[in-house]
């Protein structure tokens, strides 16, 4: 059994969470010639939950292929993807500041979902064993003024984030209220991941 996992994500927050749980991880990021962004294209009329789980599955398969192609030591591979949904409308990463402002204006005063799909692939001889789960949080934005939106977008925080918002930041400033409908499920997944992956040993 390996004493670490591969994290196929550029999110500093996900890496930080793993380290807080005592899980040693190595980054397994796309090669320069991989078109990772194309995996996030939504299908026509695709439901948000189906979308985020499908994208996470595609990312996991691409990561397992990458692991094999590079000839790296086998270890569990962790992938995740987050999307924001206003009803059935999927809000992805904004292309520019104007789109970020438009998305945030549409979320102002609205209750919406933040969906995160997680998948772990364990390489074995025949085909990988895959464990997957979906977490859904409900977030309600307070009414936002044009000035608040402009100030937040100018900070650069929304760029590269689904929605585009960072729930922790909005909650910190009192602009959003969140209710996690799957907190217990996340805690179970964390405990399961800790059981499957040996803790980092003290020197």
C-alpha positions in Angstrom: 0.0 0.0 0.0 1.3 3.5 -0.9 1.9 6.0 1.8 0.6 8.9 -0.3 -2.0 9.8 -2.8 -1.9 11.8 -6.1 -4.0 15.0 -6.1 -5.0 15.9 -9.7 -6.0 19.5 -8.8 -4.4 22.9 -8.8 -6.6 24.1 -6.0 -4.5 25.2 -3.0 -7.5 24.7 -0.7 -7.8 21.0 -1.6 -4.2 20.4 -0.9 -4.4 22.3 2.3 -7.4 20.1 3.5 -5.5 16.9 2.7 -2.5 18.2 4.7 -4.8 19.1 7.6 -6.1 15.5 7.6 -2.5 14.2 7.7 -2.7 12.8 4.2 0.5 13.1 2.2 -0.2 14.0 -1.4 1.8 14.6 -4.7 0.4 16.8 -7.5 -0.5 15.0 -10.7 -1.3 17.9 -13.0 -2.0 17.9 -16.8 0.8 18.0 -19.3 1.3 21.1 -21.4 -0.3 19.4 -24.4 -3.4 18.3 -22.6 -6.6 20.3 -23.2 -7.9 20.0 -19.6 -10.4 22.9 -20.1 -12.3 21.0 -22.8 -13.4 18.4 -20.2 -15.5 21.1 -18.5 -17.8 21.8 -21.4 -21.4 21.2 -20.5 -23.7 19.1 -22.6 -27.0 20.5 -23.9 -29.6 20.6 -21.2 -27.3 18.8 -18.8 -28.4 18.9 -15.2 -25.8 20.5 -12.8 -25.4 17.3 -10.6 -24.9 15.1 -13.7 -22.5 17.6 -15.2 -20.2 17.9 -12.2 -20.1 14.2 -11.7 -19.4 13.5 -15.4 -16.6 16.1 -15.5 -15.0 14.7 -12.3 -15.1 11.2 -13.9 -13.4 12.5 -17.1 -10.7 14.2 -15.0 -10.1 11.1 -13.0 -9.7 9.0 -16.2 -7.4 11.5 -17.7 -5.3 11.5 -14.5 -5.1 7.7 -14.4 -4.0 7.7 -18.0 -1.4 10.4 -17.1 -0.1 8.3 -14.2 0.4 5.3 -16.5 1.9 7.3 -19.3 4.5 8.8 -16.9 5.4 5.5 -15.4 4.9 6.8 -11.9 4.6 4.6 -8.8 0.9 3.4 -8.3 -1.1 5.2 -5.7 -4.7 6.4 -5.3 -5.6 9.4 -7.4 -8.0 12.1 -6.1 -10.0 14.3 -8.4 -12.7 16.9 -7.7 -14.7 19.5 -9.5 -17.0 22.2 -8.2 -19.8 24.0 -10.0 -22.4 26.6 -9.0 -26.0 26.2 -10.2 -28.8 28.7 -10.2 -31.8 26.4 -10.7 -30.7 24.2 -13.7 -28.4 26.9 -15.0 -24.7 26.0 -14.6 -22.4 28.9 -13.8 -18.8 28.1 -14.8 -15.6 30.0 -14.6 -16.0 33.6 -16.0 -14.1 34.4 -19.2 -13.5 38.0 -18.1 -14.5 40.6 -15.5 -17.6 41.6 -17.3 -18.9 38.0 -17.2 -17.9 37.7 -13.6 -20.0 40.8 -12.7 -23.0 39.6 -14.7 -22.9 36.2 -12.9 -22.6 37.8 -9.5 -25.5 40.2 -10.3 -27.7 37.2 -11.2 -26.8 35.5 -7.9 -27.4 38.6 -5.8 -30.3 37.9 -3.3 -30.7 34.4 -4.7 -30.5 31.0 -3.2 -28.3 28.6 -5.2 -26.4 25.4 -5.0 -22.6 24.7 -4.9 -22.0 21.2 -6.0 -18.7 19.4 -5.5 -18.1 15.9 -7.0 -15.2 13.9 -5.6 -13.7 10.7 -7.1 -10.8 8.5 -6.1 -9.3 6.0 -8.4 -7.2 3.2 -7.1 -4.9 1.6 -9.8 -5.1 -2.2 -9.9 -3.9 -4.7 -12.6 -7.1 -5.0 -14.6 -9.1 -1.7 -14.2 -9.0 1.0 -11.5 -11.4 0.8 -8.5 -13.3 4.1 -8.3 -15.0 5.6 -5.3 -17.2 8.7 -6.0 -19.4 11.0 -4.0 -21.3 14.3 -4.4 -21.7 17.1 -1.9 -24.3 19.8 -2.2 -24.4 23.1 -0.3 -27.1 25.7 -0.5 -25.9 29.3 -0.4 -28.0 32.5 -0.2 -26.4 35.7 -1.2 -27.5 38.9 0.4 -28.6 41.6 -2.1 -25.4 43.0 -3.6 -24.8 46.6 -4.8 -23.0 47.4 -8.1 -20.2 48.8 -6.0 -19.9 45.6 -3.9 -19.8 43.4 -7.0 -17.2 45.7 -8.7 -15.0 45.8 -5.6 -15.1 42.0 -5.3 -14.3 41.4 -9.0 -11.5 44.0 -8.9 -9.9 41.9 -6.1 -9.3 39.1 -8.7 -10.9 36.5 -6.4 -13.7 35.5 -8.8 -11.5 34.7 -11.7 -10.9 31.0 -12.3 -13.6 30.0 -9.8 -17.0 28.5 -10.6 -19.9 30.7 -9.9 -17.8 32.9 -9.7 -17.5 33.2 -6.0 -15.5 31.9 -3.0 -18.1 30.9 -0.4 -15.7 31.3 2.5 -14.8 34.9 1.5 -18.5 35.9 1.0 -19.4 34.4 4.3 -16.6 36.2 6.0 -17.9 39.5 4.8 -21.5 38.7 5.7 -22.6 38.7 2.1 -23.8 35.0 2.0 -25.4 32.4 4.2 -24.6 28.8 3.6 -26.2 25.5 4.6 -24.2 22.4 3.9 -26.6 19.5 3.2 -23.8 17.0 2.9 -21.4 17.9 5.7 -21.8 14.5 7.3 -21.1 12.8 4.0 -17.9 14.8 3.5 -16.8 13.8 7.0 -17.4 10.2 6.2 -15.4 10.5 3.0 -12.5 12.1 4.9 -12.5 9.3 7.4 -12.7 6.7 4.6 -9.7 8.4 2.8 -7.7 8.4 6.0 -8.4 4.7 6.5 -7.2 4.0 2.9 -4.1 6.2 3.1 -1.5 5.8 5.8 -0.8 8.9 7.8 2.5 10.8 7.4 5.0 9.4 9.8 6.9 11.8 12.1 10.6 12.0 11.5 
